[in-house]
Amino acid sequence: MKEASTPKLSQQGCRQRQARLQTYLHEQNLDAVLFTNRHYVYWLTGYWHEQILTPTAALFSADGTTLLVTHYPEPDAPAVDEILSFEPQKLCTLVENLDEALCKPLTPRLKGLKRLGTDGTARPWITHNVEWVDISTDFQYLRRSKDEDEVNAIRFTIQGADAVYNKAREILRPGISEIELYAQLQATAIEACGELLSGWGNDFQSGTPGGLARQRNAQAGELVPFDIGVGVRGYRSDLCRTFSVADQVSDLQLKAHARVVNMLEQIETTIRPGESCRALFEAIESQLDGWNGDQFKHHLGHGIGLDPHEVPRINPCYNDHFQVGDVIAVEPGIYGDDLNAGIRLEQNYLVTDSGVERLSNFPLDL
């Protein structure tokens, strides 16, 4: 397999995101924001902390300066103004309190701050007399519109998912265990992407609407609604394809499949900036739920990026609207015992001025 070349976030893109964040800090009267989620640190600085056993942090101040804390001596950090280091281990044994080790060099930099934003992992014991403000919800909207380097990162993860689905078609046969499927598909994703994954999932069960892999063998005639999320350096795709075990497809399964394909075609021509996500959900649900006595029983989709689910939410429990720059996963489905699981098909799109650009192109065939 050809060695992959992972696209990196650009210095220009990071600086643009820092400028948006600086405006937000001034609007919210925040002195700084502290990120300890390595995905968010990457978004801000372009530094990817690959070692999951140890933490990292980025402190972004209202004056526009970015401080990175890591234990790597020469980190690849294109959009950082200052780097502080900490020791996470003693002779290769990790210290007991890694958070304390991480925050020790940070503490002097927090003196004098009054209001400090956080990504939801506030550490009030670091310093006294600081008001900690959870900006998790606001941050979803702040990074909602994806920059060009972010879209390129997501495109790369979609290529990884394509490799996974090619492998799934090759090995899915009666008698293969879901655990073996899971292992082989994950290995394929890692090889295709050329580095360890930052995210992986989600559905690998045969004969059910979805779920984690089990010690169970696939049976002829069952459907497998694979839902594959390949994550690389925080960014991730979210793509579903439904495959038939042993190519034994019933007439009813074919009819349900055609129905879901038709819904995707309708969705592609419907989404426009400013359109209601809730209205789209309701329009599709009305055509799927109850069809032939079967069900459509989940959201229609959501934004993707650094988190598995982001805004906008194509879900009647929210009142979001599409906007330019959204990268979304849309996943109509229909389920019932008579289908031997169900059909779910998912595409990833970039919302543009004129509609959507489909980012995913793997065939939808059963």
Backbone torsions as a table, in degrees:
resi	resn	phi	psi	omega
1	MET	NA	137.5	-179.3
2	LYS	-63.5	135.3	-179.2
3	GLU	-66.4	132.1	-178.0
4	ALA	-80.7	153.8	175.1
5	SER	-121.9	104.7	-174.7
6	THR	-69.7	123.7	175.9
7	PRO	-69.1	141.1	-179.7
8	LYS	-107.0	153.7	172.9
9	LEU	-65.4	140.7	-175.8
10	SER	-86.1	155.5	175.6
11	GLN	-61.6	-42.2	179.2
12	GLN	-61.0	-44.2	179.5
13	GLY	-62.5	-42.5	179.0
14	CYS	-63.3	-42.5	-179.7
15	ARG	-65.5	-36.6	176.1
16	GLN	-62.6	-42.2	179.0
17	ARG	-67.0	-36.6	176.6
18	GLN	-62.2	-38.3	179.2
19	ALA	-64.2	-40.4	177.5
20	ARG	-65.0	-41.3	-179.9
21	LEU	-66.2	-37.1	178.9
22	GLN	-62.7	-42.7	177.0
23	THR	-59.4	-42.3	179.3
24	TYR	-62.3	-43.3	-179.8
25	LEU	-59.8	-42.5	179.3
26	HIS	-65.7	-40.4	-179.9
27	GLU	-64.4	-34.2	-176.7
28	GLN	-96.3	3.8	-179.0
29	ASN	55.9	44.9	176.9
30	LEU	-102.4	138.8	178.4
31	ASP	-78.1	-29.8	-177.5
32	ALA	-169.0	172.2	172.1
33	VAL	-134.5	138.9	-179.5
34	LEU	-113.1	120.3	176.1
35	PHE	-105.9	132.0	172.5
36	THR	-123.7	-4.2	170.8
37	ASN	-75.2	121.1	-173.0
38	ARG	-64.4	-26.2	175.0
39	HIS	-64.6	-43.0	-177.7
40	TYR	-73.6	-33.5	174.5
41	VAL	-60.3	-40.6	179.1
42	TYR	-64.9	-45.2	178.8
43	TRP	-54.8	-40.1	-174.8
44	LEU	-81.9	-39.8	-166.8
45	THR	-114.5	-20.0	-172.1
46	GLY	80.8	5.4	178.3
47	TYR	-95.8	121.2	177.8
48	TRP	-101.6	116.7	179.5
49	HIS	-90.1	99.6	-171.7
50	GLU	-80.7	-19.5	-176.0
51	GLN	-84.1	106.2	-174.4
52	ILE	-75.7	-13.7	-179.7
53	LEU	-78.5	-16.9	-176.4
54	THR	-122.3	151.2	-178.3
55	PRO	-89.4	169.5	171.5
56	THR	-144.1	166.8	-179.8
57	ALA	-152.2	153.9	172.5
58	ALA	-134.7	129.5	177.2
59	LEU	-110.3	116.5	179.6
60	PHE	-110.7	123.2	-174.3
61	SER	-98.1	158.8	-178.3
62	ALA	-63.4	-19.3	176.9
63	ASP	-82.0	-0.3	175.0
64	GLY	94.9	6.9	-179.7
65	THR	-93.6	146.3	-177.2
66	THR	-119.7	125.9	179.8
67	LEU	-114.6	127.8	179.3
68	LEU	-109.6	138.5	175.1
69	VAL	-119.7	120.2	-180.0
70	THR	-154.3	164.7	178.3
71	HIS	-99.5	-1.2	177.5
72	TYR	-77.1	134.7	-174.1
73	PRO	-69.9	-34.3	-178.9
74	GLU	-134.4	71.8	-176.7
75	PRO	-69.2	146.8	173.3
76	ASP	-82.2	94.8	-172.9
77	ALA	-133.8	85.6	-170.9
78	PRO	-70.4	-18.6	-175.2
79	ALA	-126.3	47.5	-179.3
80	VAL	-123.0	139.6	-179.4
81	ASP	-94.2	-27.9	-179.2
82	GLU	-150.8	146.9	-179.2
83	ILE	-125.8	129.5	172.6
84	LEU	-112.0	148.6	-178.2
85	SER	-117.1	158.1	174.6
86	PHE	-143.7	162.9	-178.8
87	GLU	-106.1	111.2	-178.4
88	PRO	-88.6	-5.5	-173.8
89	GLN	-149.4	161.0	173.1
90	LYS	-123.4	111.3	-177.8
91	LEU	51.5	47.0	175.5
92	CYS	75.3	6.4	173.1
93	THR	-103.3	124.0	-177.9
94	LEU	-64.8	140.8	177.6
95	VAL	-69.9	161.1	-173.1
96	GLU	-67.8	-41.4	-175.7
97	ASN	-117.0	89.2	-177.4
98	LEU	-67.7	-33.8	178.1
99	ASP	-61.9	-41.9	179.1
100	GLU	-63.9	-41.0	178.7
101	ALA	-63.4	-40.7	179.3
102	LEU	-64.4	-42.4	-171.6
103	CYS	-84.0	-14.9	-178.3
104	LYS	-56.6	-49.0	178.3
105	PRO	-71.8	-17.6	179.9
106	LEU	-78.8	-33.2	-170.1
107	THR	-51.1	-45.7	179.3
108	PRO	-61.1	-28.4	-178.3
109	ARG	-77.7	-12.2	-178.9
110	LEU	-93.8	-8.8	-179.5
111	LYS	-64.5	134.3	179.2
112	GLY	91.7	-12.0	177.7
113	LEU	-77.7	141.6	-179.0
114	LYS	-106.7	-42.9	-179.7
115	ARG	-126.7	120.9	-174.3
116	LEU	-125.1	119.9	176.7
117	GLY	-77.2	152.9	179.6
118	THR	-144.0	156.3	179.7
119	ASP	-85.0	21.0	177.5
120	GLY	102.8	0.8	179.6
121	THR	-118.2	51.5	-177.2
122	ALA	-59.9	141.3	178.5
123	ARG	-124.2	77.6	-173.8
124	PRO	-64.0	-15.8	179.9
125	TRP	-77.4	-7.1	179.9
126	ILE	-63.6	-45.6	-175.2
127	THR	-151.2	157.0	-179.0
128	HIS	-96.2	164.0	173.5
129	ASN	62.1	31.6	175.4
130	VAL	-119.7	132.5	173.6
131	GLU	-87.9	118.1	-180.0
132	TRP	-90.8	129.7	-176.5
133	VAL	-121.5	118.2	178.1
134	ASP	-77.0	114.1	-177.9
135	ILE	-102.6	17.3	-172.9
136	SER	-53.4	-46.7	-178.0
137	THR	-68.6	-48.4	179.2
138	ASP	-59.7	-36.9	-177.3
139	PHE	-66.2	-32.5	174.4
140	GLN	-56.5	-46.0	-178.1
141	TYR	-74.7	-33.7	-179.3
142	LEU	-62.7	-36.6	-178.5
143	ARG	-106.1	16.8	-176.8
144	ARG	-62.6	-50.5	-179.3
145	SER	-77.0	117.9	-172.8
146	LYS	-83.3	134.6	174.7
147	ASP	-76.8	168.3	-176.3
148	GLU	-58.8	-41.0	-179.0
149	ASP	-68.5	-29.5	176.7
150	GLU	-71.5	-41.6	177.8
151	VAL	-62.2	-40.2	177.6
152	ASN	-62.3	-37.8	178.2
153	ALA	-64.1	-40.9	179.4
154	ILE	-69.4	-39.1	176.1
155	ARG	-56.3	-39.9	-179.3
156	PHE	-63.8	-40.8	179.2
157	THR	-68.1	-30.0	176.1
158	ILE	-66.8	-38.3	175.1
159	GLN	-60.8	-38.1	176.0
160	GLY	-63.1	-40.6	177.9
161	ALA	-64.9	-36.6	177.0
162	ASP	-59.0	-43.6	178.4
163	ALA	-62.0	-38.6	178.5
164	VAL	-62.6	-44.5	-177.9
165	TYR	-70.0	-33.5	173.2
166	ASN	-61.0	-41.3	178.6
167	LYS	-67.0	-40.5	-179.9
168	ALA	-60.9	-42.8	177.6
169	ARG	-60.8	-35.4	-177.4
170	GLU	-70.8	-38.8	-168.8
171	ILE	-107.3	-11.9	-177.3
172	LEU	-72.4	109.1	179.8
173	ARG	-143.7	157.1	174.6
174	PRO	-55.3	135.9	177.7
175	GLY	98.5	-18.1	178.6
176	ILE	-73.4	138.8	-179.3
177	SER	-82.2	151.4	178.0
178	GLU	-62.6	-34.5	177.9
179	ILE	-64.1	-41.9	178.5
180	GLU	-65.6	-41.7	175.5
181	LEU	-56.0	-50.8	-178.6
182	TYR	-55.5	-49.1	-175.7
183	ALA	-64.4	-44.9	-177.8
184	GLN	-68.7	-37.5	-179.8
185	LEU	-70.3	-38.7	177.1
186	GLN	-64.6	-42.2	178.1
187	ALA	-61.2	-39.4	178.1
188	THR	-63.0	-41.8	179.5
189	ALA	-63.1	-43.2	-179.6
190	ILE	-63.3	-44.7	-179.7
191	GLU	-65.4	-40.8	-178.6
192	ALA	-65.2	-37.0	-177.1
193	CYS	-87.1	-17.6	174.7
194	GLY	79.7	10.6	176.2
195	GLU	-162.5	169.1	179.6
196	LEU	-63.4	147.0	-177.1
197	LEU	-81.8	146.4	173.1
198	SER	-95.0	-9.5	177.4
199	GLY	-158.3	150.7	-177.7
200	TRP	-161.9	140.9	176.9
201	GLY	164.1	-173.1	13.5
202	ASN	-133.6	-40.8	-172.5
203	ASP	-116.5	130.9	-174.9
204	PHE	-140.0	14.4	-175.0
205	GLN	-89.1	143.7	176.5
206	SER	-98.0	133.0	176.3
207	GLY	81.6	7.4	176.2
208	THR	-133.4	166.1	178.2
209	PRO	-66.3	-13.2	178.3
210	GLY	152.9	168.4	178.4
211	GLY	146.9	173.6	-179.8
212	LEU	-70.2	153.6	-178.3
213	ALA	-60.8	142.5	-179.2
214	ARG	-122.0	169.9	170.8
215	GLN	-81.7	71.3	-177.0
216	ARG	-146.6	143.0	-179.2
217	ASN	-94.4	143.0	176.4
218	ALA	-68.0	143.9	-178.3
219	GLN	-114.6	145.8	178.1
220	ALA	-57.2	136.8	178.9
221	GLY	92.8	-15.0	178.4
222	GLU	-77.7	157.3	171.0
223	LEU	-105.6	149.2	176.2
224	VAL	-122.6	103.3	174.1
225	PRO	-79.7	82.7	176.3
226	PHE	-64.5	132.0	173.0
227	ASP	-124.0	103.7	-169.6
228	ILE	-106.7	122.0	173.4
229	GLY	-116.6	106.3	178.6
230	VAL	-97.5	121.4	179.7
231	GLY	-111.7	131.0	177.9
232	VAL	-133.9	120.5	-179.4
233	ARG	51.6	43.8	175.5
234	GLY	91.8	-39.5	-178.0
235	TYR	-79.0	149.3	-175.0
236	ARG	-148.7	149.2	170.0
237	SER	-90.9	171.3	175.5
238	ASP	-152.0	100.2	-172.3
239	LEU	-132.9	133.3	177.3
240	CYS	-117.4	135.5	169.2
241	ARG	-133.1	143.5	178.3
242	THR	-108.8	123.2	-179.1
243	PHE	-114.6	147.8	176.3
244	SER	-94.4	135.8	176.0
245	VAL	-73.7	124.9	176.7
246	ALA	67.1	17.6	176.0
247	ASP	58.9	22.3	177.3
248	GLN	-92.6	97.0	-173.5
249	VAL	-112.7	126.4	179.5
250	SER	-81.7	163.1	177.3
251	ASP	-60.6	-38.9	-179.7
252	LEU	-66.3	-41.0	177.5
253	GLN	-62.2	-40.1	178.3
254	LEU	-64.3	-40.0	179.5
255	LYS	-67.1	-41.8	178.3
256	ALA	-64.9	-40.0	178.6
257	HIS	-61.2	-45.8	179.4
258	ALA	-61.5	-36.3	179.3
259	ARG	-63.3	-45.0	-178.3
260	VAL	-69.7	-39.1	176.0
261	VAL	-59.0	-42.5	178.9
262	ASN	-61.4	-36.6	178.3
263	MET	-64.8	-41.4	178.0
264	LEU	-62.4	-41.2	178.2
265	GLU	-62.3	-40.6	178.4
266	GLN	-65.4	-40.9	-179.5
267	ILE	-62.0	-42.8	-177.1
268	GLU	-61.7	-31.4	-179.1
269	THR	-90.9	-6.2	-175.2
270	THR	-98.8	-40.5	-171.9
271	ILE	-66.0	126.9	175.0
272	ARG	-142.1	153.1	174.6
273	PRO	-56.4	134.2	179.9
274	GLY	93.1	-15.0	179.7
275	GLU	-72.4	149.7	-177.0
276	SER	-77.1	127.8	174.6
277	CYS	-67.1	-38.2	179.9
278	ARG	-64.2	-41.4	179.8
279	ALA	-64.4	-38.3	178.2
280	LEU	-65.1	-44.6	177.1
281	PHE	-55.5	-48.8	-175.6
282	GLU	-64.1	-36.9	179.9
283	ALA	-66.3	-41.5	-179.2
284	ILE	-75.1	-41.0	179.0
285	GLU	-58.4	-40.1	-177.5
286	SER	-64.0	-21.6	-178.9
287	GLN	-99.3	-10.0	-178.5
288	LEU	-112.3	-46.3	-174.8
289	ASP	-69.9	122.5	-178.1
290	GLY	95.3	-9.3	177.6
291	TRP	-59.9	121.7	-179.5
292	ASN	55.7	25.0	-179.3
293	GLY	81.5	4.5	-178.8
294	ASP	-96.4	-179.8	-169.5
295	GLN	-127.1	149.2	162.7
296	PHE	-116.2	112.7	-163.9
297	LYS	-129.6	32.6	176.7
298	HIS	-151.7	178.4	178.1
299	HIS	-59.9	166.2	178.0
300	LEU	-92.7	-13.2	178.9
301	GLY	156.7	-168.3	-171.7
302	HIS	-173.8	166.3	172.4
303	GLY	-71.1	154.8	174.8
304	ILE	-130.0	160.7	-179.0
305	GLY	168.1	-110.3	-179.1
306	LEU	-88.7	-16.4	177.1
307	ASP	-118.7	153.7	179.1
308	PRO	-57.9	-39.0	178.1
309	HIS	-125.8	124.5	177.6
310	GLU	-130.1	174.4	171.4
311	VAL	-75.1	147.5	3.7
312	PRO	-81.7	154.3	177.0
313	ARG	-101.4	119.1	178.9
314	ILE	-91.3	79.3	-162.1
315	ASN	-157.7	131.0	-176.5
316	PRO	-68.0	-10.2	178.4
317	CYS	-79.6	-6.8	-179.7
318	TYR	-127.9	170.1	-179.4
319	ASN	-128.2	52.1	-179.8
320	ASP	-84.1	160.1	175.2
321	HIS	-130.5	145.9	180.0
322	PHE	-68.0	146.9	174.9
323	GLN	-143.2	158.3	-179.5
324	VAL	-58.9	134.4	179.8
325	GLY	99.5	-12.6	174.5
326	ASP	-62.6	136.8	166.2
327	VAL	-113.1	121.1	-168.6
328	ILE	-127.9	152.6	169.6
329	ALA	-110.8	127.1	-179.0
330	VAL	-120.0	127.4	-167.3
331	GLU	-139.8	73.4	173.7
332	PRO	-66.9	150.1	-179.8
333	GLY	-155.7	162.9	176.3
334	ILE	-145.8	134.7	-168.3
335	TYR	-136.6	145.5	175.8
336	GLY	-177.3	155.8	179.8
337	ASP	-60.2	-33.5	-179.0
338	ASP	-67.9	-16.4	177.8
339	LEU	-93.1	-2.8	-177.9
340	ASN	60.2	38.7	177.0
341	ALA	134.2	-91.0	-178.2
342	GLY	161.2	176.9	179.5
343	ILE	-118.1	122.5	169.8
344	ARG	-132.6	131.3	179.0
345	LEU	-130.3	136.5	-172.2
346	GLU	-135.9	132.6	175.3
347	GLN	-120.1	156.1	175.2
348	ASN	-110.8	135.6	-174.8
349	TYR	-132.5	153.7	167.2
350	LEU	-108.6	125.2	178.3
351	VAL	-80.0	127.2	-177.8
352	THR	-118.2	178.9	178.6
353	ASP	-58.6	-34.4	-173.6
354	SER	-100.5	-4.5	-177.9
355	GLY	153.6	-118.4	178.5
356	VAL	-135.7	150.1	167.7
357	GLU	-107.7	121.1	178.5
358	ARG	-76.8	125.5	-178.4
359	LEU	-93.2	-20.6	-175.6
360	SER	-108.2	140.3	-174.4
361	ASN	-137.3	9.0	179.2
362	PHE	-64.9	139.1	-176.7
363	PRO	-55.5	150.0	-178.3
364	LEU	-91.7	-0.9	-172.9
365	ASP	-57.8	147.0	172.0
366	LEU	-70.9	NA	NA
